[in-house]
């Protein structure tokens, strides 16, 4: 008898049950031009003036103009202001997209590329989701404050490095937390092993401890009355690569947050190793149990691609043409994902 069968059946049942807790969002500002298809009116571009540069994904470049391809990843979406005063200062209120609790506020603009910003934690049928509201001109909330959907978070602005008044916008993210002890990881692994520099001003709520999905998909789905559950959000993501990772005899923070991703659930002991299916930016989508131990994390599969653009993985994978392998940054990402909570 397969000892995992009952647990697998329970896992499947739980997945079906969770579809009722949907991620129902409102727009974070008055700008809803996305709904009319006016993308130039909705997205604030970079100095490149390409509207695509305000979207989520690989939409920017570090290379010379005109670009051969867009390889630089943008973690959220940049929303234009609709209202300004006589001096051109934006006036648009920024609203929380769903009920939640403020878990972090940065009020010192110079301490982050995000400028002044707030992070709100939400619970959708028990699944944790976080939203980021950044480059704010004014923050109206404080850490620990409970918010109802539509409450004001602040005023849209242009704080943060490289943001001018003319390019004022709200950078908005819908994201998930990789680890809950970034502070210790940063000091013991980030600095020592991966040569991370600078000061961690934001503790466990550093933006480096989160990975997100495209907010526009969720905003559009909500506006159509077709809001997705958290399991459905992950299900829509495409598997780009798989890695085999030693389990170290424990379950990780990500697995504890989203046990429906774990083959057999969490009620049995962890196996010697896992094969993790991930989307192109490293969001885990499924954990397959492996019975044979491995000594070192390794890439086990990579989806063949027809274009360079489709290959990009935030630098987690290097090499092409069947010679793909984990990069130094890929091992850094695994180090964060498997860090003790």
C-alpha positions as CSV (number, residue, x, y, z in Angstrom):
1,X,0.0,0.0,0.0
2,X,1.3,3.5,-0.9
3,X,1.7,5.2,2.5
4,X,1.2,8.6,0.9
5,X,-2.1,7.8,-0.8
6,X,-4.4,9.0,2.0
7,X,-2.4,12.2,2.5
8,X,-2.3,12.8,-1.3
9,X,-6.1,12.4,-1.3
10,X,-6.4,14.9,1.6
11,X,-4.1,17.3,-0.2
12,X,-6.3,17.2,-3.3
13,X,-9.4,17.7,-1.3
14,X,-7.8,20.8,0.4
15,X,-6.9,22.3,-2.9
16,X,-10.5,22.0,-4.0
17,X,-11.8,23.5,-0.8
18,X,-9.4,26.5,-0.9
19,X,-10.8,27.9,-4.2
20,X,-13.5,29.7,-2.2
21,X,-11.0,32.1,-0.5
22,X,-10.3,34.3,-3.5
23,X,-7.8,37.1,-3.9
24,X,-10.4,39.9,-4.5
25,X,-8.5,43.2,-5.1
26,X,-9.4,46.8,-5.9
27,X,-7.1,49.1,-7.8
28,X,-4.5,50.8,-5.5
29,X,-5.2,54.2,-7.0
30,X,-7.9,56.0,-8.9
31,X,-6.1,55.1,-12.2
32,X,-8.1,52.2,-13.6
33,X,-7.2,52.9,-17.3
34,X,-5.9,49.3,-17.5
35,X,-9.6,48.3,-17.8
36,X,-10.1,50.4,-20.9
37,X,-6.9,49.2,-22.6
38,X,-5.2,52.6,-22.3
39,X,-1.9,51.1,-21.3
40,X,0.0,54.4,-22.0
41,X,-2.3,56.1,-19.6
42,X,-2.0,53.4,-16.9
43,X,1.7,52.5,-16.9
44,X,4.4,55.0,-16.0
45,X,7.5,54.1,-18.2
46,X,11.2,54.6,-17.3
47,X,13.2,57.2,-19.0
48,X,13.1,54.9,-22.1
49,X,9.5,56.1,-22.5
50,X,8.5,52.5,-23.4
51,X,5.1,51.8,-21.8
52,X,6.2,48.1,-21.5
53,X,8.9,49.2,-19.0
54,X,6.1,50.0,-16.4
55,X,4.8,46.4,-16.5
56,X,5.7,43.3,-14.5
57,X,8.4,41.0,-15.8
58,X,11.4,41.1,-18.0
59,X,10.5,44.5,-19.4
60,X,13.7,46.6,-19.0
61,X,17.4,46.5,-20.1
62,X,20.8,47.4,-18.8
63,X,22.1,47.4,-22.4
64,X,22.5,50.2,-24.9
65,X,19.6,51.7,-26.8
66,X,17.8,50.5,-28.8
67,X,17.8,47.2,-26.9
68,X,18.2,43.8,-28.6
69,X,16.1,42.3,-25.9
70,X,14.7,43.2,-22.4
71,X,16.5,41.1,-19.8
72,X,16.1,43.2,-16.6
73,X,13.3,42.0,-14.3
74,X,10.7,44.5,-12.9
75,X,9.1,43.2,-9.7
76,X,5.8,45.0,-9.9
77,X,3.9,47.6,-11.9
78,X,4.3,51.3,-12.1
79,X,1.0,53.3,-12.1
80,X,0.8,56.8,-13.4
81,X,-0.8,59.6,-11.3
82,X,-4.1,61.1,-12.6
83,X,-4.1,64.3,-10.5
84,X,-1.3,66.9,-9.8
85,X,-1.3,70.3,-8.1
86,X,-0.2,73.5,-9.8
87,X,3.4,72.6,-9.2
88,X,3.1,69.2,-10.7
89,X,3.1,67.3,-7.4
90,X,0.9,64.2,-7.5
91,X,-2.2,64.2,-5.4
92,X,-3.6,60.7,-6.0
93,X,-4.4,58.8,-2.8
94,X,-3.0,55.2,-2.5
95,X,-5.5,52.7,-1.2
96,X,-5.0,49.2,0.3
97,X,-6.3,46.7,-2.2
98,X,-7.8,44.2,0.4
99,X,-8.3,43.9,4.1
100,X,-5.0,43.4,5.9
101,X,-2.5,44.5,8.5
102,X,0.5,46.8,8.0
103,X,3.7,44.8,8.8
104,X,6.3,47.3,7.8
105,X,6.7,51.0,7.0
106,X,9.8,52.8,5.7
107,X,9.6,56.5,6.3
108,X,13.2,57.4,5.5
109,X,13.4,57.7,1.7
110,X,17.2,57.4,1.5
111,X,17.2,54.0,3.0
112,X,15.6,52.2,0.0
113,X,15.3,52.4,-3.8
114,X,11.6,52.1,-3.0
115,X,11.7,55.4,-1.2
116,X,9.0,55.7,1.4
117,X,6.8,52.6,1.4
118,X,4.5,50.3,3.3
119,X,4.0,46.5,3.3
120,X,0.6,45.0,4.1
121,X,0.0,41.4,4.9
122,X,-3.3,39.8,3.8
123,X,-4.9,36.4,4.6
124,X,-7.0,34.8,1.8
125,X,-8.5,31.7,3.3
126,X,-5.5,31.4,5.5
127,X,-2.9,31.8,2.8
128,X,-0.5,34.8,3.3
129,X,-0.1,37.4,0.6
130,X,1.7,40.7,0.8
131,X,1.3,43.9,-1.1
132,X,3.9,46.6,-1.5
133,X,3.1,50.4,-2.0
134,X,6.3,52.2,-2.8
135,X,7.7,55.6,-3.9
136,X,5.1,57.3,-1.7
137,X,5.1,61.0,-1.2
138,X,3.4,60.6,2.1
139,X,2.8,57.5,4.3
140,X,-0.5,57.5,6.2
141,X,-0.2,54.2,8.1
142,X,1.9,52.7,10.9
143,X,3.2,49.2,11.6
144,X,0.6,47.0,13.2
145,X,-2.4,49.0,11.9
146,X,-5.4,47.0,10.6
147,X,-6.8,48.2,7.3
148,X,-10.1,47.6,5.5
149,X,-10.1,47.4,1.7
150,X,-10.0,50.9,0.3
151,X,-8.4,52.6,3.4
152,X,-5.7,55.1,2.6
153,X,-2.1,53.9,2.7
154,X,-0.6,57.2,1.6
155,X,-0.2,59.6,-1.3
156,X,1.4,58.7,-4.6
157,X,4.9,60.3,-5.0
158,X,8.4,60.2,-6.4
159,X,10.6,59.2,-3.4
160,X,13.5,56.8,-4.0
161,X,16.6,56.8,-6.2
162,X,16.2,58.0,-9.7
163,X,12.5,59.0,-9.6
164,X,11.7,62.5,-10.7
165,X,8.5,64.5,-10.2
166,X,7.7,64.1,-13.9
167,X,8.0,60.3,-13.5
168,X,6.0,60.1,-10.2
169,X,4.2,56.8,-9.9
170,X,3.1,54.1,-7.5
171,X,5.2,50.9,-7.7
172,X,2.8,48.2,-6.6
173,X,3.6,44.5,-5.9
174,X,1.6,41.4,-5.0
175,X,4.1,39.1,-3.5
176,X,5.0,36.2,-1.2
177,X,7.5,35.9,1.6
178,X,10.4,33.5,0.9
179,X,11.8,33.4,4.5
180,X,10.9,34.9,7.8
181,X,14.4,35.4,9.2
182,X,16.1,37.5,6.5
183,X,18.0,39.4,9.2
184,X,20.0,36.4,10.4
185,X,20.5,35.0,6.8
186,X,21.8,38.4,5.6
187,X,24.4,38.5,8.4
188,X,25.5,34.8,8.3
189,X,25.1,33.9,4.6
190,X,24.4,37.0,2.6
191,X,27.4,38.9,3.6
192,X,29.9,36.1,4.3
193,X,29.1,33.8,1.4
194,X,27.4,35.9,-1.2
195,X,29.3,39.2,-0.6
196,X,26.1,41.2,-0.1
197,X,27.1,44.8,0.8
198,X,25.4,47.6,2.6
199,X,23.2,47.8,5.7
200,X,19.9,45.9,6.1
201,X,17.8,48.7,7.2
202,X,14.5,46.8,6.9
203,X,15.1,43.7,9.0
204,X,13.0,40.7,8.0
205,X,10.9,42.8,5.7
206,X,13.7,43.5,3.2
207,X,12.3,43.4,-0.4
208,X,15.0,40.7,-1.0
209,X,13.0,38.3,1.1
210,X,10.0,38.3,-1.3
211,X,9.0,37.1,-4.7
212,X,5.9,38.3,-6.6
213,X,3.5,37.6,-9.4
214,X,2.0,39.9,-12.0
215,X,-0.5,42.2,-10.2
216,X,-2.3,43.1,-13.5
217,X,-3.6,39.6,-13.9
218,X,-5.2,39.7,-10.4
219,X,-6.6,43.2,-10.8
220,X,-8.2,42.3,-14.1
221,X,-9.6,39.0,-12.8
222,X,-11.1,40.8,-9.8
223,X,-12.7,43.5,-12.0
224,X,-14.4,40.7,-14.0
225,X,-15.6,38.9,-10.9
226,X,-13.2,36.1,-11.6
227,X,-10.9,36.4,-8.6
228,X,-8.4,33.6,-8.2
229,X,-7.6,31.7,-5.0
230,X,-3.9,31.5,-3.9
231,X,-3.6,27.9,-5.1
232,X,-5.0,28.9,-8.4
233,X,-2.5,31.8,-8.7
234,X,0.4,29.4,-8.4
235,X,-1.3,26.9,-10.7
236,X,-1.3,29.4,-13.5
237,X,2.4,29.9,-13.3
238,X,4.5,28.0,-15.8
239,X,7.3,25.6,-14.7
240,X,10.5,26.8,-16.2
241,X,13.1,24.7,-14.3
242,X,13.5,22.1,-11.6
243,X,16.2,21.8,-8.9
244,X,17.1,18.9,-6.6
245,X,17.8,20.1,-3.1
246,X,18.8,18.2,0.1
247,X,16.0,18.4,2.7
248,X,18.2,18.7,5.8
249,X,15.5,16.7,7.5
250,X,13.0,19.5,8.0
251,X,10.3,21.5,6.3
252,X,11.0,25.0,5.2
253,X,9.1,28.3,5.7
254,X,7.7,28.3,2.2
255,X,6.4,24.7,2.5
256,X,4.8,25.6,5.9
257,X,3.0,28.5,4.3
258,X,1.7,26.5,1.3
259,X,1.5,22.8,2.2
260,X,-0.7,22.1,-0.8
261,X,2.5,22.3,-2.9
262,X,4.2,19.5,-1.0
263,X,3.7,16.0,-2.2
264,X,2.1,14.0,0.6
265,X,1.6,17.1,2.8
266,X,3.5,17.8,6.0
267,X,2.1,15.1,8.2
268,X,4.9,12.6,7.3
269,X,8.7,13.1,7.8
270,X,10.6,15.1,5.2
271,X,12.4,12.9,2.6
272,X,16.2,13.0,2.1
273,X,15.8,15.4,-0.8
274,X,13.3,17.4,-2.9
275,X,12.8,18.1,-6.5
276,X,11.3,21.7,-6.7
277,X,9.4,22.8,-9.7
278,X,9.8,26.6,-10.1
279,X,8.6,29.4,-12.4
280,X,11.2,31.5,-14.3
281,X,11.9,33.8,-11.4
282,X,12.3,31.1,-8.8
283,X,8.8,30.9,-7.2
284,X,8.4,27.3,-6.0
285,X,5.3,25.6,-7.4
286,X,5.6,22.0,-6.3
287,X,7.8,19.9,-4.1
288,X,8.4,16.2,-5.2
289,X,9.8,13.8,-2.7
290,X,13.1,12.1,-3.5
291,X,14.1,8.9,-1.7
292,X,17.8,9.1,-2.5
293,X,19.9,11.7,-0.7
294,X,22.0,14.2,-2.5
295,X,25.0,16.2,-1.3
296,X,24.6,19.4,-3.2
297,X,21.7,21.4,-4.8
298,X,21.6,20.9,-8.6
299,X,19.6,21.8,-11.6
300,X,17.6,18.7,-12.8
301,X,15.6,20.1,-15.7
302,X,15.2,23.3,-17.7
303,X,12.5,24.1,-20.3
304,X,13.9,24.5,-23.8
305,X,13.1,27.9,-25.2
306,X,12.8,29.4,-28.6
307,X,14.1,32.8,-27.7
308,X,16.6,34.4,-25.4
309,X,13.8,36.4,-23.8
310,X,12.0,33.3,-22.6
311,X,15.3,32.0,-21.1
312,X,15.8,34.8,-18.5
313,X,15.6,33.7,-14.9
314,X,16.9,36.7,-12.9
315,X,20.3,35.2,-13.3
316,X,19.4,32.1,-11.3
317,X,20.4,29.8,-14.1
318,X,23.5,30.2,-16.4
319,X,24.6,28.4,-19.6
320,X,22.5,27.5,-22.6
321,X,21.9,24.8,-25.2
322,X,21.6,21.9,-22.7
323,X,24.5,23.2,-20.5
324,X,22.2,25.1,-18.1
325,X,23.3,25.0,-14.4
326,X,22.7,26.8,-11.2
327,X,24.5,30.1,-11.0
328,X,26.0,31.7,-7.8
329,X,22.8,33.7,-7.5
330,X,20.8,30.5,-8.0
331,X,22.5,29.0,-5.0
332,X,21.9,32.2,-3.1
333,X,18.2,31.9,-3.8
334,X,18.2,28.3,-2.6
335,X,20.1,29.4,0.5
336,X,17.3,31.8,1.3
337,X,14.5,29.3,0.5
338,X,15.9,26.6,2.7
339,X,17.1,28.9,5.6
340,X,15.9,27.8,9.1
341,X,12.8,29.6,10.1
